Amino acid sequence: MWEYSDKVKDHFLHPRNVGEVKNPDGAALVGNIACGDALKLTFKLDENGRIKEVGFKSFGCASAIASASALTEMVKGMTLEEASRITDQDIADYLGGLPKEKMHCSVMGREALEKAIAHYKGEPVAEAEGKIICECFGVTEPEIERVVRDHDLKTVEEVTNYTKAGGGCGNCIETIQEIIDRVRAQPRRAPARPRLTNLQKIRMIEETIEREIRPSLQQDGGDLDLIDVVGDRVLVATRGACASCAAVHLTLKDFVEAKLKELVTPELTVEEVTP
Amino acid sequence: MTTIYLDNNATTQVAPEVLEAMLPYFHDLYGNPSSMHTFGGQVGRRIRQAREQVAALIGAFADEIIFTSCGTESDNTAIRSALATFPEKRHLVTTRVEHPAIHALVARLAKEGYRVTELAVDGAGRLDLAEYEHSLTADTAIVSLMWANNETGGIFPVEQAAAMALNKGILFHTDAVQAVGKIPIDLRQNAIAMLSLSGHKLHAAKGVGALYVRKGTRFAPFLVGGHQEKGRRGGTENVPGIVGLGLACELAASRLEEENTKVRHLRDKLENGLLTRVPNRQVNGDRGSRLPNTSNISFEYVEGEAILLMLNELGICASSGSACTSGSLQPSHVLRAMGVPFTMAHGSIRFSLSVYNTEREIDFVLEEFPAVIEKLRALSPYGEVGDAICATVEG
């Protein structure tokens, strides 16, 4: 039996945002029934270009359904720019991790999102092109290259866990090994700053508020609570003296937001919400 | 939450009588049956009794029974023995739907240079006996056909096939792990040379099995060691397991009637009830010739692991031939060999009953199961409604 996290079980047994958005702005179907899993994603944007409504339908195992449900929760309220930065690892992290053999479920989520965004923009999808390496599961060369790069994969077995490629007849196993060797031989582009997963980001925001921000506010009889993190928007509610302070927006901008930008990531913005 | 256990082809509960019979051999009677003293020797007598009990269930002589650790060991022993005692023969015949104990073994043998014929089955999982007979050659060392299929319950005509093999002087082995205790077996009536059985499939403990080897059959041991089992299987006997297996076989003989009336009735009630209550489904396997306890049903547009986990929430235990439950990414080799379409194969569920199941349990499953399929189908992008929209997205 698979070891699923409580969050996976919760999203499987109580999936969020099931269905199809009417007159969607973006839509995509990835996978197919022969491969054993498929995901259809539809979304609609609000007037500010943020994802207002999102729906999914999934044919697949518990982790495929949970990954799709998690993805829809994650993208709500995001701009397409923010949504397009979600990685399969983010989806797995949001769910408290996935068994390694099930990582392809989160990859499918990321692919559906990319394809739906491309559909909205009217762009061709890069991944859909390229030579098919695994005939059994229809996996292309660029898809394999990408997971090897993104997850630093070393073995064919790992590639199979992330993409299913090589998990059928096995005829493509040698080719997959060649792709791994080729990609790994290329110099790695070291990112200037390691990109945070959503989960890491939220944890760091919480820690920073707890350690660096609240003690100062509390000295003046004020306080604040973290309500939500949507993409790079940090939503907070003010409490105590802050709630009635006329200069609270200055505190939020010059102190809270500045601290978070400094200690977590420079993209963050802080917004006050009234609970 | 009470457990409704409908996964008896995976394993069974140890019968309470069997457990009780085993317990003294863990503490009071822990002697080694090979010892010279009475303390050990009395255990040897109990093993002899167990050997007779096992033999009686399948119509064998006691000294034709070799105790092993499991069905897999029995299968490996039988095949390797045939190859060792007929070293000039380099060909084996088996089927595409065997249990991994045979399936993986013959794949290994093919790598070692043996020629392997894996017979195809039709859509209902049946063999073509003419094709089978045609596959037997002077170079064939052994034939191994399962008596009953673990996934579908389908029964092969092994007695007929054994006679055809004997005609050509070829050893015939059958993996009867799923058949023993569920259907009558009488080895006095057929030409089967070797037969594998397993304890935990018939209410004995895990870790014990047996291999029947007909008198006069050439034999080479698989586990080489002490003189246990008359030198045919080295290793100190699993005494509590063997004692339990003996009693379990005696119980199975007395319950064969119940297995084929009460259990069959419950299985049919479950199967027919589900077929009535759930649309877009099919029974996999040979309904005309099948174990009385097994039902394998595919539900279109839904995935087996998801069904199992929802059943799990209800306390219902079953299994599936879907890709996701195996980690192999492909649905069951049995369903693929039968040509079950992928739309169906991923959503297959196996229910396997035992004499311990009750009418109330079956009623509960019939009540709850349709809602599970409905819920998953509502999630699925496939089916009538979804297909139309998929087409527009793809376009």
Chai-1 contact restraints between the chains, C-beta under 6 A:
chainA,res_idxA,chainB,res_idxB,connection_type,confidence,min_distance_angstrom,max_distance_angstrom,comment,restraint_id
A,V18,B,L379,contact,1.0,0.0,6.0,A-B,restraint_1
A,A27,B,V393,contact,1.0,0.0,6.0,A-B,restraint_2
A,L29,B,C390,contact,1.0,0.0,6.0,A-B,restraint_3
A,L29,B,V393,contact,1.0,0.0,6.0,A-B,restraint_4
A,I33,B,T343,contact,1.0,0.0,6.0,A-B,restraint_5
A,I33,B,Y382,contact,1.0,0.0,6.0,A-B,restraint_6
A,A34,B,F342,contact,1.0,0.0,6.0,A-B,restraint_7
A,G36,B,A323,contact,1.0,0.0,6.0,A-B,restraint_8
A,G36,B,H346,contact,1.0,0.0,6.0,A-B,restraint_9
A,A38,B,P381,contact,1.0,0.0,6.0,A-B,restraint_10
A,K40,B,P381,contact,1.0,0.0,6.0,A-B,restraint_11
A,K57,B,P381,contact,1.0,0.0,6.0,A-B,restraint_12
A,S58,B,L379,contact,1.0,0.0,6.0,A-B,restraint_13
A,F59,B,S380,contact,1.0,0.0,6.0,A-B,restraint_14
A,F59,B,P381,contact,1.0,0.0,6.0,A-B,restraint_15
A,F59,B,Y382,contact,1.0,0.0,6.0,A-B,restraint_16
A,G60,B,E303,contact,1.0,0.0,6.0,A-B,restraint_17
A,C61,B,E303,contact,1.0,0.0,6.0,A-B,restraint_18
A,C61,B,E305,contact,1.0,0.0,6.0,A-B,restraint_19
A,C61,B,A306,contact,1.0,0.0,6.0,A-B,restraint_20
A,C61,B,C324,contact,1.0,0.0,6.0,A-B,restraint_21
A,A62,B,A306,contact,1.0,0.0,6.0,A-B,restraint_22
A,A62,B,L309,contact,1.0,0.0,6.0,A-B,restraint_23
A,E101,B,G327,contact,1.0,0.0,6.0,A-B,restraint_24
A,K164,B,L329,contact,1.0,0.0,6.0,A-B,restraint_25
A,G167,B,L329,contact,1.0,0.0,6.0,A-B,restraint_26
A,G168,B,Q330,contact,1.0,0.0,6.0,A-B,restraint_27
